[in-house]
């Protein structure tokens, strides 16, 4: 998926969540619903998170310089990790706190029909944002399941929005059920229980997001199918006697560093080895535009093992 596609997904989510947050806060102020207040906080956190992701996308696109010779692509991973921390500390923390407060001191929700209207509209808007993010994600996930696709994805801007929108839809459903039960059973405490449940959903999303972005920050290899195709391309070269090692690392969603340790045929001259290296680099970059840097090291098999 292109950087432009990821940016469009984040912008759409940013605008939608900002408008929804304002609506939810108005409804929470008018009705006193704890679950609605938690949902409003949730939308504010999501809006801020998308602003940070847009900032990270912009920063990661800066060209390489003397201080950062491999570029700034991994800065996007840093901001995605910050988003996970904020989602856990602010979104989940405030929701659980508000819910516990409502459980200890339950107050009836007034004008509950306002909450229903707002929740209905929010479901429509969040559903549209989720569908847009899901459509873009389906273009790149291939035949994998959704969780497996998130695990191998190198684009946190896309899967962060997808996870946040999914959590938002689940949170809206919880808030709706909590309000209905609180009204039907005349148990205002259930509004607080719904708020705590929303907080737990946010905490779970934050933990999963933090786990995925931590791997990207440390440095993840290219997808297995990319490495397998690289092995076929290199192995097909007549001048290559043996592949000692193939090392890849994502410096950004569409920026891969490749290091090859190859044992060339002993009959090749230094000029012929140089020609093989040049040809290999061209073939690899033609097959994988995301591989922006290729380092090929000529080593004997014994030295490669060492």
C-alpha positions as CSV (number, residue, x, y, z in Angstrom):
1,X,0.0,0.0,0.0
2,X,1.3,3.5,-0.8
3,X,2.1,6.2,1.7
4,X,-0.7,8.3,0.2
5,X,-3.3,5.6,0.9
6,X,-2.2,5.3,4.5
7,X,-2.4,9.1,4.9
8,X,-5.9,9.2,3.5
9,X,-7.1,6.6,6.0
10,X,-5.6,8.5,8.9
11,X,-7.1,11.9,7.7
12,X,-10.5,10.4,7.3
13,X,-10.4,8.9,10.8
14,X,-9.1,12.2,12.2
15,X,-12.0,14.2,10.9
16,X,-14.6,11.7,11.8
17,X,-13.4,11.2,15.4
18,X,-13.1,14.9,16.0
19,X,-16.7,15.5,15.0
20,X,-17.9,12.5,16.9
21,X,-16.0,13.6,20.1
22,X,-17.8,17.0,20.1
23,X,-21.2,15.3,19.7
24,X,-20.5,12.8,22.5
25,X,-19.3,15.5,25.0
26,X,-22.5,17.5,24.4
27,X,-24.6,14.4,25.0
28,X,-22.7,13.4,28.1
29,X,-23.1,16.9,29.5
30,X,-26.8,16.9,28.9
31,X,-27.5,13.4,30.2
32,X,-24.9,12.8,32.8
33,X,-24.1,9.4,31.3
34,X,-20.8,7.9,32.4
35,X,-20.6,5.5,29.5
36,X,-21.2,8.4,27.0
37,X,-18.4,10.4,28.8
38,X,-16.1,7.5,28.4
39,X,-17.0,7.3,24.7
40,X,-16.3,11.0,24.3
41,X,-12.9,10.6,25.9
42,X,-12.3,7.6,23.7
43,X,-13.0,9.7,20.6
44,X,-10.8,12.6,21.8
45,X,-7.9,10.1,22.4
46,X,-8.4,8.6,18.9
47,X,-8.4,12.1,17.3
48,X,-5.2,13.0,19.1
49,X,-3.7,9.7,18.1
50,X,-4.5,10.3,14.4
51,X,-2.9,13.7,14.7
52,X,0.3,12.1,16.1
53,X,0.2,9.5,13.3
54,X,0.0,12.2,10.6
55,X,2.9,14.0,12.3
56,X,4.8,10.7,12.3
57,X,4.1,10.1,8.6
58,X,5.3,13.6,7.7
59,X,8.5,13.3,9.9
60,X,9.3,9.8,8.5
61,X,9.3,11.1,4.9
62,X,12.3,13.3,5.5
63,X,15.3,12.4,3.3
64,X,18.4,10.8,4.7
65,X,21.2,13.1,6.0
66,X,24.6,12.9,7.5
67,X,23.2,12.4,11.0
68,X,20.6,9.8,9.9
69,X,22.2,8.1,6.8
70,X,19.4,5.5,6.6
71,X,16.6,8.1,6.8
72,X,13.8,8.8,9.2
73,X,11.4,6.0,8.3
74,X,11.4,4.4,11.7
75,X,10.2,7.6,13.3
76,X,6.7,6.5,12.3
77,X,7.1,3.4,14.5
78,X,8.1,5.7,17.4
79,X,4.9,7.8,17.2
80,X,2.8,4.6,16.8
81,X,4.2,3.4,20.1
82,X,3.4,6.8,21.7
83,X,-0.2,6.3,20.4
84,X,-0.4,3.0,22.2
85,X,0.8,4.5,25.4
86,X,-1.7,7.3,25.2
87,X,-4.5,4.9,24.4
88,X,-3.7,2.9,27.5
89,X,-3.0,5.7,30.0
90,X,-5.5,8.3,28.9
91,X,-8.3,6.5,27.1
92,X,-8.4,3.4,29.2
93,X,-7.4,5.1,32.4
94,X,-10.1,7.8,32.3
95,X,-12.8,5.4,31.2
96,X,-12.1,3.0,34.1
97,X,-11.9,5.8,36.6
98,X,-15.1,7.4,35.4
99,X,-16.8,4.0,35.5
100,X,-15.6,3.1,39.0
101,X,-16.8,6.6,40.2
102,X,-20.3,5.9,38.7
103,X,-20.4,2.4,40.3
104,X,-19.6,3.8,43.7
105,X,-22.0,6.7,43.4
106,X,-24.7,5.7,40.7
107,X,-26.8,8.5,39.3
108,X,-29.7,8.0,36.9
109,X,-29.1,9.1,33.3
110,X,-31.5,11.8,32.2
111,X,-32.8,12.4,28.6
112,X,-31.5,9.0,27.7
113,X,-32.9,9.3,24.2
114,X,-30.3,11.9,23.4
115,X,-27.6,9.2,24.1
116,X,-29.3,6.8,21.8
117,X,-29.4,9.3,18.9
118,X,-25.7,10.2,19.4
119,X,-24.7,6.6,19.7
120,X,-26.6,5.8,16.5
121,X,-24.9,8.6,14.6
122,X,-21.5,7.7,16.0
123,X,-22.0,4.0,14.9
124,X,-22.7,5.3,11.4
125,X,-19.7,7.5,11.3
126,X,-17.3,5.0,12.9
127,X,-18.7,2.3,10.7
128,X,-17.9,4.3,7.6
129,X,-14.3,5.1,8.9
130,X,-13.8,1.4,9.8
131,X,-15.0,0.3,6.3
132,X,-12.6,2.7,4.6
133,X,-9.7,1.5,6.7
134,X,-10.7,-2.2,6.2
135,X,-11.0,-1.7,2.5
136,X,-7.4,-0.4,2.3
137,X,-6.1,-3.1,4.7
138,X,-7.7,-5.8,2.5
139,X,-5.7,-4.6,-0.4
140,X,-2.4,-5.5,1.3
141,X,-3.3,-8.4,3.6
142,X,-3.4,-11.1,0.9
143,X,-4.6,-14.5,1.9
144,X,-3.8,-14.1,5.6
145,X,-6.3,-13.7,8.4
146,X,-6.7,-10.3,9.9
147,X,-4.7,-10.9,13.0
148,X,-1.9,-12.6,11.1
149,X,-1.9,-9.7,8.6
150,X,-1.5,-7.2,11.4
151,X,1.3,-9.3,12.8
152,X,3.3,-9.1,9.6
153,X,2.2,-5.6,8.5
154,X,5.0,-2.9,8.5
155,X,2.6,0.0,8.2
156,X,1.4,1.1,11.7
157,X,-0.5,4.1,10.3
158,X,-2.9,1.7,8.7
159,X,-3.3,-1.0,11.3
160,X,-3.5,1.5,14.1
161,X,-6.5,3.2,12.6
162,X,-8.1,-0.2,11.9
163,X,-7.6,-1.3,15.5
164,X,-8.9,2.0,16.9
165,X,-12.0,2.0,14.7
166,X,-12.7,-1.7,15.6
167,X,-12.3,-0.8,19.3
168,X,-14.6,2.3,18.8
169,X,-17.4,0.2,17.3
170,X,-17.1,-2.3,20.1
171,X,-17.1,0.5,22.7
172,X,-20.2,2.1,21.2
173,X,-22.0,-1.3,21.3
174,X,-21.1,-1.7,25.0
175,X,-22.2,1.9,25.8
176,X,-25.6,1.2,24.0
177,X,-26.2,-2.0,25.9
178,X,-25.2,-0.4,29.2
179,X,-27.6,2.5,28.7
180,X,-30.5,0.2,27.7
181,X,-30.0,-2.1,30.7
182,X,-29.6,0.8,33.1
183,X,-32.9,2.2,31.9
184,X,-34.9,-1.0,31.6
185,X,-33.7,-2.5,34.9
186,X,-33.6,0.8,36.7
187,X,-30.0,0.1,37.7
188,X,-27.8,3.3,37.0
189,X,-24.8,1.3,38.2
190,X,-24.8,-0.6,34.9
191,X,-23.9,2.7,33.1
192,X,-20.7,2.7,35.2
193,X,-20.1,-1.0,34.4
194,X,-20.3,-0.2,30.7
195,X,-17.7,2.6,31.2
196,X,-15.3,0.2,32.9
197,X,-15.8,-2.4,30.1
198,X,-15.0,0.3,27.5
199,X,-11.8,1.1,29.4
200,X,-10.8,-2.6,29.3
201,X,-11.4,-2.7,25.5
202,X,-9.2,0.3,25.1
203,X,-6.5,-1.2,27.3
204,X,-6.6,-4.5,25.3
205,X,-6.2,-2.5,22.0
206,X,-3.4,-0.5,23.4
207,X,-1.5,-3.5,24.6
208,X,-1.8,-5.2,21.2
209,X,-0.7,-2.1,19.4
210,X,2.3,-1.6,21.7
211,X,3.4,-5.2,21.2
212,X,3.2,-4.8,17.4
213,X,5.0,-1.5,17.3
214,X,7.7,-2.6,19.7
215,X,8.8,-5.2,17.2
216,X,9.0,-2.6,14.5
217,X,11.0,-0.3,16.7
218,X,13.5,-3.0,17.5
219,X,13.8,-4.0,13.8
220,X,11.8,-6.5,11.9
221,X,12.8,-8.5,8.8
222,X,10.9,-8.3,5.5
223,X,8.0,-10.7,5.0
224,X,8.9,-14.4,4.6
225,X,7.6,-14.4,1.0
226,X,9.9,-11.5,0.2
227,X,13.0,-13.3,1.6
228,X,12.0,-16.5,-0.2
229,X,11.8,-14.7,-3.5
230,X,15.1,-13.0,-2.8
231,X,16.7,-16.4,-2.2
232,X,15.3,-17.6,-5.6
233,X,16.6,-14.6,-7.5
234,X,20.1,-14.8,-5.9
235,X,20.3,-18.5,-6.2
236,X,19.5,-18.4,-10.0
237,X,22.7,-16.3,-10.6
238,X,25.3,-18.4,-12.4
239,X,28.2,-16.7,-10.6
240,X,26.9,-17.4,-7.1
241,X,28.1,-20.6,-5.6
242,X,26.3,-20.4,-2.3
243,X,24.2,-18.0,-0.3
244,X,25.7,-17.6,3.2
245,X,23.1,-15.2,4.7
246,X,20.2,-12.9,3.7
247,X,19.5,-10.2,6.3
248,X,16.7,-7.7,5.9
249,X,15.3,-4.9,8.1
250,X,12.4,-2.5,7.7
251,X,13.6,1.0,8.2
252,X,10.1,2.2,7.4
253,X,6.9,0.7,5.9
254,X,8.2,1.0,2.4
255,X,12.0,1.2,3.1
256,X,13.9,-2.1,3.5
257,X,17.6,-2.6,4.1
258,X,19.1,-5.7,2.5
259,X,22.5,-7.3,3.3
260,X,23.6,-10.3,1.3
261,X,26.6,-12.5,2.2
262,X,27.5,-14.6,-0.9
263,X,30.1,-17.1,-1.9
264,X,30.9,-16.4,-5.5
265,X,32.5,-19.1,-7.8
266,X,36.2,-19.2,-7.4
267,X,36.7,-19.1,-11.1
268,X,35.3,-15.6,-11.4
269,X,37.7,-12.6,-11.6
270,X,37.3,-9.5,-9.5
271,X,35.8,-7.7,-12.5
272,X,33.3,-10.5,-13.0
273,X,32.3,-10.5,-9.3
274,X,31.8,-6.8,-9.6
275,X,29.5,-7.2,-12.6
276,X,27.6,-10.0,-10.8
277,X,27.0,-7.6,-7.8
278,X,25.8,-4.8,-10.1
279,X,23.4,-7.1,-11.9
280,X,22.0,-8.6,-8.7
281,X,21.4,-5.2,-7.2
282,X,19.5,-4.1,-10.3
283,X,17.4,-7.2,-10.4
284,X,16.5,-7.0,-6.7
285,X,15.5,-3.4,-6.8
286,X,13.4,-4.0,-10.0
287,X,11.6,-6.9,-8.3
288,X,11.2,-5.1,-4.9
289,X,10.9,-1.3,-5.1
290,X,10.6,-1.2,-1.3
291,X,14.2,-2.4,-1.0
292,X,16.1,0.9,-1.2
293,X,19.5,-0.2,0.0
294,X,21.4,-3.3,-1.0
295,X,24.8,-4.3,0.5
296,X,26.4,-7.4,-1.0
297,X,29.3,-9.0,0.7
298,X,31.6,-11.6,-0.9
299,X,32.6,-14.2,1.6
300,X,33.7,-17.8,1.5
301,X,31.4,-20.4,3.1
302,X,33.7,-20.9,6.1
303,X,34.1,-17.2,6.7
304,X,30.4,-16.7,6.4
305,X,29.8,-19.3,9.1
306,X,32.3,-17.6,11.4
